Amino acid sequence: MRRIAQLTIGVGVWLAACSEPPASPSPGSAVCANTPGASCFGRNNYVEYAVGDLPVVVSVPHGGALAPTTIPDRTVGTTVTDTNTIELGRAVAQAFLARTGRPVHLVLCHLRRIKLDANREVVEAAQGNGDAIQAWNEYHGFLEQATHDVVIRGGRGIYVDLHGHGHAKARLELGYLLTGTVLDRTNADLDAQGVATQSSLRLAMMFTASSFSEMLRGATSLGARLAPVPSVPSPADPSPGADPFFEGGYSTARHTATLPGLQIESHFGVRDTAASRAAFAATLVEAVLAFMRDHLGL
């Protein structure tokens, strides 16, 4: 019942956001129906939702460039922008379209992180500012609309939250809501101790014939399919050990209640130039499609 209530609120936010044209209209901004290929914007273009029809939802919370003076700078929490992640999100969407002929659902926050952190709960995210709170509601409302649409159309799909990290090791950090300490465990322990129920992949366990550890870091895991791009967890790098590691945040915890998914923290080498973004996007698309085939029956 709680999930249905949250979803209803999210859809309501989406409809409210779409009912008001943006301050500076962009191509497609007036098209707010659930039409694949159309884009919908929240107030002042702070949040963008490009509607898809693939069972894939991609979000980018920390790549925005807008810094309106009407929203005070945040004074609590992280405020650093994830450079080029919106560009990476668009490259991923383009790669899916080129590979499949169908668009993914893409949700972008265009506000700078110093104005809004869309990957935190609303108190820390918006710090009491009304415009920031509305943008936060629009962002998560769009995501709930997208994940709900995937479920209605086919019952299953995947959610990917794209970030950028500045850690020393040039590898992807795949956040499944599991800490490095948990990932230090053996595969047998991961499978025997019910760790899957704590993970952002828990809903995928309904569809896969594989063990949880196989889906997490085995030969058919997303980490394995992303090779030769290094990632953790993967067969080659099953745990971050003592290294810094992002296991997934608010958005991953919230929206994998509807779809299985993960947070991907990308190192700068896969997002520094248009060429590197396009190359990584093509690799990611093949990895996601293989994962969906192997573990979601899609």
C-alpha positions as CSV (number, residue, x, y, z in Angstrom):
1,M,0.0,0.0,0.0
2,R,2.9,2.4,0.8
3,R,4.5,1.9,-2.6
4,I,1.2,2.5,-4.4
5,A,0.7,5.7,-2.4
6,Q,4.2,6.9,-3.3
7,L,3.6,6.1,-6.9
8,T,0.3,8.0,-7.0
9,I,2.1,11.1,-5.5
10,G,4.8,10.8,-8.1
11,V,2.4,10.6,-11.0
12,G,0.6,13.6,-9.6
13,V,3.8,15.6,-9.4
14,W,4.6,14.6,-13.0
15,L,1.2,15.8,-14.3
16,A,1.5,19.0,-12.3
17,A,4.9,19.7,-13.7
18,C,3.8,19.1,-17.2
19,S,0.7,21.3,-16.9
20,E,2.8,24.4,-16.6
21,P,4.9,25.4,-19.6
22,P,8.6,26.2,-18.8
23,A,9.7,29.8,-18.5
24,S,11.9,29.5,-21.6
25,P,10.2,27.0,-24.0
26,S,12.5,24.4,-25.6
27,P,11.7,22.1,-28.5
28,G,9.1,19.6,-27.3
29,S,8.7,21.3,-24.0
30,A,4.9,21.7,-24.5
31,V,4.5,17.9,-25.2
32,C,3.8,16.5,-21.8
33,A,1.9,13.3,-22.7
34,N,3.5,9.9,-22.2
35,T,4.8,9.9,-25.8
36,P,8.1,8.1,-26.5
37,G,10.6,10.5,-28.0
38,A,9.0,13.6,-26.5
39,S,10.5,15.8,-23.8
40,C,8.8,17.3,-20.8
41,F,10.2,20.0,-18.5
42,G,9.5,21.2,-15.0
43,R,9.3,24.8,-14.0
44,N,12.1,27.0,-15.4
45,N,13.6,24.0,-17.2
46,Y,15.3,22.9,-14.0
47,V,14.3,19.2,-14.6
48,E,14.0,17.4,-17.9
49,Y,12.2,14.1,-18.7
50,A,12.8,12.6,-22.2
51,V,10.1,9.9,-22.5
52,G,11.2,6.4,-23.6
53,D,9.7,3.1,-24.5
54,L,12.6,0.8,-23.8
55,P,12.4,-0.8,-20.3
56,V,15.4,1.2,-19.3
57,V,15.4,4.3,-17.0
58,V,18.5,6.5,-16.8
59,S,18.9,9.5,-14.4
60,V,21.6,12.1,-13.9
61,P,21.3,14.1,-10.6
62,H,24.6,16.0,-10.4
63,G,25.6,17.3,-13.8
64,G,23.5,20.5,-14.0
65,A,24.9,23.9,-14.8
66,L,22.0,26.2,-13.8
67,A,22.6,28.4,-10.7
68,P,19.6,30.8,-10.3
69,T,20.0,33.5,-7.7
70,T,16.4,32.7,-6.5
71,I,17.8,29.5,-4.9
72,P,20.4,30.1,-2.2
73,D,23.6,28.0,-2.2
74,R,23.3,24.9,-0.1
75,T,25.4,25.1,3.0
76,V,25.2,21.4,4.2
77,G,26.3,18.3,2.3
78,T,28.3,17.8,-0.9
79,T,28.1,20.5,-3.5
80,V,30.6,19.4,-6.2
81,T,29.3,19.0,-9.8
82,D,29.8,15.6,-11.5
83,T,31.4,17.1,-14.6
84,N,30.1,15.9,-18.0
85,T,27.6,13.5,-16.6
86,I,24.6,15.1,-18.3
87,E,26.6,14.8,-21.6
88,L,27.3,11.2,-20.6
89,G,23.6,10.5,-20.0
90,R,22.7,11.9,-23.4
91,A,25.4,9.8,-25.0
92,V,24.0,6.7,-23.3
93,A,20.5,7.6,-24.5
94,Q,21.8,8.1,-28.1
95,A,23.7,4.8,-28.0
96,F,20.5,2.9,-26.9
97,L,18.6,4.6,-29.7
98,A,21.2,3.7,-32.3
99,R,21.5,0.1,-31.1
100,T,17.7,-0.6,-30.7
101,G,15.8,2.1,-32.6
102,R,14.0,2.9,-29.3
103,P,14.5,5.6,-26.8
104,V,15.2,5.1,-23.1
105,H,13.6,7.1,-20.3
106,L,16.0,9.8,-19.4
107,V,15.6,12.2,-16.4
108,L,18.1,15.0,-15.9
109,C,18.5,17.6,-13.2
110,H,19.8,20.9,-14.7
111,L,20.4,22.7,-11.4
112,R,24.0,22.9,-10.1
113,R,24.5,20.6,-7.1
114,I,25.2,23.7,-5.0
115,K,21.5,24.6,-5.6
116,L,19.9,21.1,-5.4
117,D,21.2,17.7,-4.7
118,A,18.6,15.5,-6.2
119,N,20.2,12.3,-4.8
120,R,19.5,13.2,-1.2
121,E,16.3,13.3,0.8
122,V,14.5,16.6,0.4
123,V,15.6,18.3,3.6
124,E,19.3,18.0,2.8
125,A,18.7,18.2,-1.0
126,A,16.8,21.5,-1.1
127,Q,17.5,23.0,2.4
128,G,14.1,24.6,2.7
129,N,13.9,26.6,-0.5
130,G,10.6,26.4,-2.3
131,D,11.9,26.4,-5.8
132,A,14.5,23.7,-5.0
133,I,11.8,21.6,-3.3
134,Q,9.6,21.8,-6.4
135,A,12.5,20.8,-8.6
136,W,13.2,17.9,-6.3
137,N,9.6,16.8,-6.4
138,E,9.6,17.1,-10.2
139,Y,12.8,15.1,-10.6
140,H,11.6,12.1,-8.5
141,G,8.1,12.5,-9.9
142,F,9.4,12.1,-13.4
143,L,11.4,9.0,-12.3
144,E,8.3,7.5,-10.7
145,Q,6.4,8.1,-13.9
146,A,9.2,6.5,-15.9
147,T,9.6,3.4,-13.7
148,H,5.8,3.0,-13.5
149,D,5.5,3.1,-17.3
150,V,8.2,0.4,-17.6
151,V,6.3,-1.8,-15.2
152,I,2.9,-1.2,-16.8
153,R,4.3,-2.0,-20.3
154,G,6.2,-5.1,-19.6
155,G,6.5,-5.9,-15.9
156,R,10.3,-5.6,-15.7
157,G,13.2,-3.4,-16.6
158,I,16.3,-1.7,-15.2
159,Y,17.1,1.6,-13.6
160,V,20.6,3.2,-13.9
161,D,21.6,6.3,-11.9
162,L,24.7,8.0,-13.5
163,H,27.3,9.8,-11.5
164,G,31.0,10.7,-11.7
165,H,33.7,10.1,-9.0
166,G,37.1,11.6,-8.5
167,H,38.7,8.6,-6.7
168,A,42.3,7.6,-7.5
169,K,41.5,4.3,-9.2
170,A,40.2,4.8,-12.8
171,R,37.4,2.3,-12.7
172,L,33.6,2.2,-12.5
173,E,32.0,1.8,-9.1
174,L,28.8,-0.2,-9.4
175,G,26.6,0.7,-6.4
176,Y,24.0,-2.0,-5.5
177,L,23.4,-0.6,-2.0
178,L,26.1,-2.9,-0.6
179,T,29.1,-1.6,1.3
180,G,32.7,-2.6,0.6
181,T,32.5,-4.7,3.8
182,V,29.6,-6.7,2.5
183,L,31.3,-7.2,-0.8
184,D,34.4,-8.5,1.0
185,R,32.4,-11.6,1.8
186,T,32.7,-14.9,-0.2
187,N,30.2,-15.7,-2.9
188,A,28.9,-18.5,-0.7
189,D,28.2,-16.1,2.2
190,L,26.5,-13.6,-0.1
191,D,24.2,-16.3,-1.4
192,A,23.5,-18.0,2.0
193,Q,22.9,-14.9,4.1
194,G,20.1,-13.3,2.2
195,V,22.2,-10.3,1.1
196,A,20.1,-10.1,-2.1
197,T,17.2,-8.7,-0.1
198,Q,19.4,-5.7,0.9
199,S,20.5,-5.0,-2.6
200,S,19.2,-2.8,-5.4
201,L,19.0,-6.0,-7.5
202,R,16.5,-7.7,-5.2
203,L,13.6,-7.5,-7.6
204,A,15.7,-9.2,-10.4
205,M,15.9,-12.3,-8.2
206,M,12.3,-13.0,-9.2
207,F,13.3,-13.5,-12.9
208,T,16.8,-14.9,-12.9
209,A,17.9,-18.5,-12.6
210,S,21.3,-17.4,-11.4
211,S,22.6,-17.1,-7.9
212,F,22.8,-13.6,-6.4
213,S,26.6,-13.6,-6.4
214,E,26.6,-14.6,-10.1
215,M,24.3,-11.7,-11.0
216,L,26.3,-9.4,-8.7
217,R,29.9,-10.2,-9.9
218,G,29.9,-13.4,-11.9
219,A,30.6,-14.0,-15.6
220,T,27.1,-12.7,-16.5
221,S,27.2,-9.7,-14.2
222,L,27.1,-6.1,-15.4
223,G,30.7,-5.7,-14.2
224,A,31.8,-8.6,-16.4
225,R,29.9,-7.3,-19.4
226,L,31.4,-3.9,-19.1
227,A,34.9,-5.2,-19.7
228,P,37.4,-4.0,-20.9
229,V,36.3,-1.0,-18.9
230,P,37.4,-1.8,-15.3
231,S,34.7,-2.0,-12.7
232,V,33.9,-3.1,-9.2
233,P,32.3,-5.4,-8.3
234,S,33.2,-7.7,-11.2
235,P,34.9,-11.1,-11.7
236,A,38.3,-9.3,-12.0
237,D,37.6,-6.9,-9.0
238,P,35.0,-8.5,-6.7
239,S,35.3,-5.9,-3.9
240,P,36.7,-2.4,-3.4
241,G,38.4,-3.6,-0.1
242,A,39.6,-0.5,1.7
243,D,39.4,1.8,-1.3
244,P,36.8,4.6,-1.4
245,F,33.6,3.3,-2.9
246,F,30.1,4.7,-3.5
247,E,27.5,1.9,-2.9
248,G,24.5,3.8,-4.1
249,G,22.4,6.7,-2.6
250,Y,18.9,8.0,-2.1
251,S,17.7,7.6,-5.7
252,T,18.9,4.0,-6.0
253,A,17.3,3.1,-2.8
254,R,14.0,4.8,-3.7
255,H,13.5,3.8,-7.3
256,T,14.7,0.2,-7.1
257,A,11.6,-0.4,-5.1
258,T,10.0,-0.4,-8.5
259,L,12.7,-1.6,-10.9
260,P,16.0,-3.4,-10.2
261,G,19.0,-1.2,-10.9
262,L,22.1,0.4,-9.6
263,Q,24.2,3.6,-9.3
264,I,27.2,3.9,-11.7
265,E,30.0,6.1,-10.5
266,S,32.1,6.8,-13.6
267,H,35.8,7.8,-13.6
268,F,36.7,10.9,-15.6
269,G,38.4,8.9,-18.4
270,V,35.0,7.6,-19.7
271,R,33.4,11.1,-19.7
272,D,36.1,13.6,-20.4
273,T,35.5,13.9,-24.2
274,A,32.7,13.3,-26.6
275,A,34.7,10.4,-28.1
276,S,35.3,8.7,-24.7
277,R,31.6,9.2,-23.8
278,A,30.4,7.7,-27.0
279,A,32.8,4.7,-26.6
280,F,31.7,4.1,-23.0
281,A,28.1,4.5,-23.9
282,A,28.3,1.8,-26.6
283,T,29.9,-0.6,-24.1
284,L,27.3,0.2,-21.4
285,V,24.4,-0.4,-23.8
286,E,25.7,-3.8,-24.7
287,A,26.3,-4.7,-21.1
288,V,22.8,-3.6,-20.0
289,L,21.2,-5.4,-22.9
290,A,23.1,-8.6,-22.0
291,F,22.2,-8.3,-18.3
292,M,18.6,-7.8,-19.1
293,R,18.6,-10.9,-21.4
294,D,20.5,-13.0,-18.8
295,H,18.7,-12.0,-15.7
296,L,15.4,-10.3,-16.6
297,G,14.3,-12.4,-19.5
298,L,14.2,-9.4,-21.8
